[in-house]
Amino acid sequence: VLAGKALQQYAALFGQVEKQAADQKLTLTTHVVRAGVTRLTGSSAHLLVFLDQVYERRGRPATTASAQLSVTAELRDGQWRIVEIGS
């Protein structure tokens, strides 16, 4: 599903999250609340994605936060690929 710059962005972001999760005994759960297309052409789409995230540390109450992402996708070989993720 990920390609190009988005693959690198995901690896960089979640590499940090994975390390912190292990160090802090942290669980992060993310749910897509809404997603909408803001621009669409024949081979590219720009989306705005709204997320709810729950952070849980062992022995502490859960913390909830909202987030939004700007996502760019391209149609490649008949399949949509996410090529860029922005905040």
N, C-alpha and C positions, 0 to 999 in steps of 0.2 A: 504494500500500500504506500510506503514511503519511498521517495526517490530524491536524488540530487541533494540540494542544500537541506531539505527537511530531514533527511536521514542523518546528516551531521548534527543538526540542531537537536534532534531527539536524543542522539547518543550523548551529546555534551550535557544536556539538561538532566536526563535520567541517570547518567553516570554519577552525577553529584548527588541526586536524590537517593540512589541505591547505596552509596557510601554512607550518607547521613542516616539512612534508615537502619543500617546494620549497627552503626556506632551508637545511635540513640534509641534503639529498639522501637522504631517508628514504623507505622503503617499508614500509607497514603492511599485513599480511595477517591477516584475522580469519576463523576457522572456527567455526561452531556445533558444539559437541561433543554437547550434549544440550539438549533443551527439554522442559518438562513443564507441564501445565496444573495450576494450584493452586486455581483456582475457575472454575466455568463456570455461566452462566445462559443463558437463551434468546437474549440479545443482547449479552452481554459475556463476556470471558474474561481471566483473569489468568494469566500464564505466568512461569516462572522459566527463564532461558536461560543456559547455561554456554558460555563462549567460550574459545578459545585464540587468542592474538595473537602474531604474529612481527614484530618490528621489525628492519629491516635498513638499516644506513647504509653507504654506499659505503666500502669499505676497512676495515670493522670486522666482527667476528663478529656473527651474528644473536642477538637477545635474544628469549626466549620468556616470555610472561606469560599467566596465566589471569585471566578476569574473569567476572562474572555480572551479568545485567540482570534487572530486573523489568519486564515488558511488559504493558500493558493494551490489549486489542483490543475493538472493537465491531463488531457486524454491521450494516452499512449498505447498503441497496439490494441485499441478497443476497450481499454480499462482506464479508469480514473486513478491517477497517482498524486498524492500530496507531495508537492515539490518545495513548499516554503511554509514555515510556521512563524508567526509574529505575535507579539503581545500588544 
